[in-house]
Amino acid sequence: MRYQFSRLTVGPVLNALALGRLTVTGLEHVPETGSAILASNHLSLIDSFYLPLVVSRPVVFPAKAEYFAPKNLAGHLFAAYLKSTNQLRIDRGGARSAYATLDAAVEILRQGELFGFYPEGTRSPDGRLYRGRSGIGYLALRSGAPVLPVAMLGTRKMLPPGAWLPRPTRVEIRIGEPMGFGHLANDPPAKARRVIAEQVTAAIGELSGQEYVHEYASDAKARLIG
C-alpha cells in the first residue's frame, strides 16, 4: 500500500519534470509475474525514481546507507521515498558487505520479485557507460532470474551528480529483451560472472548509445578526485 501511495505522490512530479513527455519502450519485456533483474545504466540519483514509476510491479533497488541519513530537506524527501518503497539498504564498507547485499538481493529474486541493479556499481562520472562489475553475474547465476537491460536517457541532464534541485527535461527509458544465462551455470564461477557482466553492459550500450569505457566508474571517479 505504501509503495503504491508513493508512486501516486511522486508520479505527477516526475511527469512534470519530464515535461509531460516521459517515453518508455519495451515494457512488454517485463514479466507480469516472477522474478527479473532490471539492469540499468546509472546517470543520476533520480534513475531510481523513474524506472519504478513506469513498471507496474514494485521494483526493489539497492540504496546506499548514507541516503537513509539525510542532511538537508531534499535528502529527507529522498530518504522517505526509499523507506516507503522498501528499497534495499546497503553498506558499501567492503567485500563482505557487498556479498551480503547480493545475497539479500538473491533472496528477493527467489521470492519472485523484481530487482533493479546498476552493473556499473555507481553513477557514471561523465555520462559515458563504464565497465560492468561481476555482481550482476552473481545475481543472475544464483537466482536464475532473467536479466533485462535498461537504458535511461535524459536523467543526467535533469539531475547531474552533486545537484539536488532537478531541472525539467525529457526522459526516455528503453527496456530490452530478457537475457538468460543458464548455459553458463557449469562454467568456472569467476569466468561466468565476468562474461555476464560484459554481455549485459554491451546490451545496455546498444540501447543507450553511450560511449563505452573499459574501466570501472569508481576508479574513474577516484582518479578525478585525486
N, C-alpha and C positions, 0 to 999 in steps of 0.2 A: 504493500500500500504506500509506504513512504517513498519507494522508488518511483512509482507512477506519479505521485504528487510532485516530486522533484522535477520530473520530466515536464509536467504541465506548467510548473512555475518557471523553470528555466527556458523551456522551449520557445515561447514567444520572444524572449530577449535574444536568444541565439538567432532566430529567424530574422529579427530586425537588424542585428549586426551583420548578417549576411545579405543585407539589402533586400530581404524577401525573396532571394534567388538562390537558395541552398539547393544545389544539384546533386542528385545521388543516382548512381548506376550500379547494377549488379546485385541489388537486394535479393533477387531470386536465388542467389547462391547461398544465402544464409538459411540453414535448416530450420524448419518450423519446430522441431523437437530434437533433442540430443545435443551432444557437445560439439564444439568447434572452437578453433583458435583464430581470432581476428588479428592477423599480424600486420601492423601498420608502420609506415614511416612516421617520424616524430619531428615535427617542425615547431610546435608551440604547446604551451601548457594547456591551451584550450582544445587540443585534439581530443582529450579525454572527455570533453563535454559533447562535442559534435557527433562522434561515432555512436555512442549510446543513444543519442537523440533520434537517429534515423533508423535504428534497428528496433523492431517491435518487442523483442525479448530483452530482459535485463542482461547487461554485459558487465562483468567484473574486470576492473583494471588494477594492476599494482600501482600503489602511490607511495612516494617517499614519506617516511615518518615525519620529516620536517613540515610537510604540508598539514599535518594534524596539530601542529603547534604554531599557529599563525602569529604574526607580529603587527598586522595592520588590518583595516576594515576589509579590503579585498581578500586578504588571506583568510579572515574569519568566514567570509561567504563561501570561499572555495572549500574550506575545511567542513563546513556544514553540509555542502553538497556531497563531499566524499563520504561522510558518515551516513547520510540519508540513503545513499545508493550502495552501501555495503562494499565499498572499494577495499581492496586488499592492502593493508598497511605493511610496508616493508622497511627493513633496516639494512642499509647498504654498507654495513660496517666490515664486511669481509666475506670470504668464500663460504664459510659455514652459514652465514645469514642468507647469502644468495641461494644456496641449495634448499634452505628451509622455506624460502619464498616459493621456489619452483615446486617443491613437494606439496605445499599448500595449494598451489595452482593446479597441480595434477589431481588432487582430491576434488577440487571444484569441477574439473572437467569430467572426472569419473562419475560425478553426480548428475551429469547430463547438462551442465550449464555452458554458457558462452564466456570465453575468457579473452580479454583484449591484451595484446602484448606488443611491445616495441622491440624488435630484434636488434636495433642499434644500441639499445641499453640506456640511452639518454637522448636529449634533444640535439638535433644537428646544429653545430655552431655557426653554420653559414648557408644553410638551405640545401646543401648537397646531400646525397644519400651515402651513408657510411657503412662499413663492413658490419654484417650481422654477427651477433655473438651466438655461441653454440647452445645457449639456454633454450632457444626456440626448438632445436633438435631434441633436447632433453624432454621438453613438454610433449612434443609430437610422438616420440617413441614410447615414453612412459604411459601416456594417456590413450594412445591410439586414435586421438581425435584428428579430423582433417584440419588443414591449415588454409585459411582464406586470406590471400594477400590483399592489402588495402592501401590505397593511396589517398592522402589528404592533400588538398591543394588550396592555397589561399589563407590558411590559418597562421602562417608565419607573418604574413603582411598584416593580418588583423591584430595579432598579439606577439610581437617579436620577443625573443628571450630577454629577460630583465625588465620587461614592461609589465605594468599591472592594469593599465587602462586600455581596453581594446578599442580599435577604430573600425568603423564599418567597411567591409569589403566582401566581395563574392567568395563563397566557399564551395568547393566541389569535392565529393567523396566517390571514389571508384573502388568497387569490391570485385575481386577476381574470382575465377573458378576455384573450387576446393582442390587442394593438393594432398595426396595420401603418400605415406612413406613406409607402409608395412613391408615393402620389399627390402628395406634396409635393416629390418629387425635383427637379422643374424650377422650383420657386419660388425666389425670392431666398434664399440660404442663411440669412442672419440672421433673416429673417421666418419661414422654415420651422422653424428650431430653436426659436424662441420659441413658435410655435403648438404644437409637440410638447410642449414643457415645460409649457405651460398645460393641454393636454389630459390629459397623464399625471398631473399634480398633481391635476386635477379628479377623475380616476378613482380615485386613491389616497384622496382625501377622501370619495368615495362609499362606499368600502369601510370606511374607518376611523371616519367620523362626526366627525372632528375639526373644530374651528372653523378657518376659513381666514384667514390674514393675508397681505395683498398687500404683503409686504416680505420681503427676504432674511433668513434666520435669522442670518447672520453680521453684518448691520447691526444687528439687534435685540440681539445679544449685545454688540456694541461700544457701543451706547447704554447698555445696562445697566451695563457695566463703567465707562464714562465718567461 
